[in-house]
């Protein structure tokens, strides 16, 4: 079945701005997985698109975009894991991000949770211009 990690953050930014940070290569560089080589990775977040995650040392995974409903839902696979980003408006200039990462079990969840906490902190700081 899998083990789901769920993170929720209120962000003082519109869903559109957060969506761009989740889907645009130059925005991803500022906060997403730091070991990725963004020039060699295939990161087109349109429904059905294939994704390729590449580090300096070579490929580190592949996936498929399952859902891309701008600006409210992005869901894709990455080597057997599921990453789901849900954005809900919270007034005119804020939103709530619910991020879920489904992994194979609690041991993997324990291993990756601190990285996602740090990544989401970087996302918030990037959006805030820090």
SULSULSUL-V6515 format. One record per pair of residues at least 12 apart in sequence whose C-alpha atoms are under 10 Angstrom apart, sorted by the first residue. I is the first residue (numbers start at 1). GAP is how many residues later the second one is. If there is no record, write none. Layout:
i={I & I}
gap={GAP & GAP}
This chain:
i={1 & 1 & 1 & 1 & 2 & 2 & 2 & 2 & 2 & 2 & 2 & 2 & 2 & 2 & 3 & 3 & 3 & 3 & 3 & 3 & 3 & 3 & 3 & 3 & 4 & 4 & 4 & 4 & 4 & 4 & 4 & 4 & 4 & 4 & 4 & 4 & 5 & 5 & 5 & 5 & 5 & 5 & 5 & 5 & 5 & 5 & 5 & 5 & 6 & 6 & 6 & 6 & 6 & 6 & 6 & 6 & 6 & 7 & 7 & 7 & 7 & 7 & 7 & 7 & 7 & 7 & 7 & 8 & 8 & 8 & 8 & 8 & 8 & 8 & 8 & 8 & 9 & 9 & 9 & 9 & 9 & 9 & 9 & 9 & 9 & 10 & 10 & 10 & 10 & 10 & 10 & 10 & 10 & 10 & 10 & 11 & 11 & 11 & 11 & 11 & 11 & 11 & 11 & 11 & 11 & 11 & 11 & 11 & 12 & 12 & 12 & 12 & 12 & 12 & 12 & 12 & 12 & 12 & 13 & 13 & 13 & 13 & 13 & 13 & 13 & 13 & 13 & 13 & 13 & 14 & 14 & 14 & 14 & 14 & 14 & 14 & 14 & 14 & 14 & 14 & 15 & 15 & 15 & 15 & 15 & 15 & 15 & 15 & 15 & 15 & 15 & 15 & 15 & 15 & 16 & 16 & 16 & 16 & 16 & 16 & 16 & 16 & 17 & 17 & 17 & 17 & 17 & 18 & 18 & 18 & 18 & 18 & 18 & 18 & 18 & 18 & 18 & 19 & 19 & 19 & 19 & 19 & 19 & 19 & 19 & 19 & 19 & 20 & 20 & 21 & 21 & 21 & 21 & 22 & 22 & 22 & 22 & 22 & 23 & 23 & 23 & 23 & 23 & 23 & 23 & 24 & 24 & 24 & 25 & 25 & 25 & 25 & 25 & 25 & 25 & 26 & 26 & 27 & 27 & 27 & 28 & 28 & 28 & 30 & 30 & 30 & 30 & 30 & 30 & 31 & 31 & 31 & 31 & 31 & 31 & 31 & 31 & 31 & 31 & 32 & 32 & 32 & 32 & 32 & 32 & 32 & 33 & 33 & 33 & 33 & 33 & 34 & 34 & 35 & 35 & 35 & 35 & 35 & 35 & 36 & 36 & 36 & 36 & 36 & 36 & 36 & 36 & 37 & 37 & 37 & 37 & 37 & 37 & 37 & 38 & 38 & 38 & 38 & 39 & 39 & 40 & 40 & 40 & 40 & 40 & 40 & 40 & 41 & 41 & 41 & 41 & 41 & 41 & 41 & 41 & 42 & 42 & 42 & 43 & 43 & 43 & 44 & 44 & 45 & 45 & 45 & 45 & 45 & 45 & 45 & 45 & 46 & 46 & 46 & 46 & 46 & 46 & 46 & 46 & 46 & 46 & 47 & 47 & 47 & 47 & 47 & 47 & 47 & 47 & 47 & 48 & 48 & 48 & 48 & 48 & 48 & 48 & 49 & 49 & 49 & 49 & 49 & 49 & 49 & 50 & 50 & 50 & 50 & 50 & 50 & 50 & 51 & 51 & 51 & 51 & 51 & 51 & 52 & 52 & 52 & 53 & 53 & 60 & 60 & 61 & 61 & 61 & 61 & 62 & 62 & 62 & 62 & 63 & 63 & 63 & 63 & 63 & 63 & 63 & 64 & 64 & 64 & 64 & 64 & 65 & 65 & 65 & 65 & 66 & 66 & 66 & 67 & 67 & 68 & 68 & 69 & 70 & 71 & 71 & 71 & 71 & 72 & 72 & 72 & 72 & 72 & 72 & 72 & 73 & 73 & 73 & 73 & 73 & 73 & 74 & 74 & 74 & 75 & 75 & 75 & 76 & 77 & 77 & 78 & 78 & 79 & 80 & 80 & 80 & 81 & 81 & 81 & 81 & 82 & 82 & 82 & 82 & 82 & 83 & 83 & 83 & 83 & 83 & 84 & 84 & 84 & 84 & 84 & 85 & 85 & 85 & 85 & 85 & 86 & 86 & 86 & 87 & 97 & 99 & 99 & 100 & 101 & 101}
gap={101 & 102 & 103 & 104 & 78 & 79 & 80 & 99 & 100 & 101 & 102 & 103 & 104 & 107 & 78 & 98 & 99 & 100 & 101 & 102 & 103 & 104 & 105 & 106 & 77 & 78 & 79 & 95 & 96 & 97 & 98 & 99 & 100 & 101 & 102 & 105 & 78 & 94 & 95 & 96 & 97 & 98 & 101 & 104 & 105 & 107 & 108 & 111 & 78 & 79 & 92 & 93 & 94 & 95 & 96 & 107 & 110 & 78 & 90 & 91 & 92 & 93 & 94 & 106 & 109 & 110 & 113 & 77 & 78 & 79 & 88 & 89 & 90 & 91 & 92 & 112 & 78 & 86 & 87 & 88 & 89 & 90 & 111 & 112 & 115 & 77 & 78 & 79 & 80 & 84 & 85 & 86 & 87 & 88 & 114 & 76 & 78 & 79 & 82 & 83 & 84 & 85 & 86 & 112 & 113 & 114 & 116 & 117 & 78 & 79 & 80 & 81 & 82 & 83 & 84 & 112 & 115 & 116 & 76 & 77 & 78 & 79 & 80 & 81 & 82 & 83 & 111 & 114 & 115 & 57 & 73 & 74 & 75 & 76 & 77 & 78 & 79 & 80 & 81 & 82 & 55 & 56 & 57 & 71 & 72 & 73 & 74 & 75 & 77 & 78 & 79 & 80 & 81 & 82 & 54 & 55 & 56 & 71 & 73 & 77 & 78 & 79 & 54 & 76 & 77 & 78 & 110 & 53 & 54 & 69 & 76 & 77 & 78 & 79 & 105 & 106 & 109 & 50 & 51 & 52 & 53 & 54 & 55 & 66 & 67 & 68 & 78 & 50 & 51 & 102 & 103 & 105 & 106 & 23 & 49 & 52 & 63 & 101 & 20 & 21 & 22 & 23 & 45 & 47 & 51 & 19 & 20 & 21 & 13 & 14 & 16 & 17 & 18 & 19 & 20 & 12 & 13 & 96 & 99 & 100 & 15 & 95 & 98 & 89 & 92 & 93 & 95 & 96 & 97 & 87 & 88 & 89 & 90 & 91 & 92 & 93 & 94 & 95 & 96 & 83 & 84 & 86 & 87 & 88 & 90 & 91 & 20 & 22 & 82 & 83 & 86 & 21 & 85 & 18 & 19 & 20 & 21 & 22 & 25 & 17 & 18 & 19 & 20 & 21 & 22 & 23 & 24 & 16 & 17 & 18 & 19 & 20 & 21 & 22 & 15 & 16 & 17 & 18 & 15 & 16 & 12 & 13 & 14 & 15 & 16 & 18 & 19 & 12 & 13 & 14 & 17 & 18 & 19 & 20 & 21 & 12 & 20 & 21 & 20 & 21 & 22 & 20 & 21 & 19 & 20 & 21 & 22 & 23 & 29 & 30 & 31 & 18 & 19 & 20 & 21 & 22 & 23 & 24 & 28 & 29 & 30 & 17 & 18 & 19 & 20 & 21 & 22 & 27 & 28 & 29 & 15 & 16 & 17 & 18 & 19 & 20 & 28 & 14 & 15 & 16 & 17 & 18 & 19 & 27 & 12 & 13 & 14 & 15 & 16 & 26 & 27 & 12 & 13 & 14 & 25 & 26 & 27 & 12 & 26 & 27 & 25 & 26 & 18 & 19 & 16 & 17 & 18 & 19 & 15 & 16 & 17 & 18 & 13 & 14 & 15 & 16 & 17 & 18 & 19 & 12 & 13 & 14 & 15 & 18 & 12 & 13 & 17 & 18 & 16 & 17 & 18 & 17 & 18 & 16 & 17 & 17 & 17 & 15 & 16 & 17 & 18 & 13 & 14 & 15 & 16 & 17 & 23 & 25 & 12 & 13 & 14 & 15 & 24 & 25 & 12 & 13 & 25 & 24 & 25 & 26 & 25 & 24 & 25 & 23 & 25 & 24 & 22 & 23 & 24 & 20 & 21 & 22 & 23 & 18 & 19 & 20 & 21 & 22 & 16 & 17 & 18 & 19 & 20 & 14 & 15 & 16 & 17 & 18 & 12 & 13 & 14 & 15 & 16 & 12 & 13 & 14 & 12 & 23 & 17 & 21 & 16 & 12 & 15}
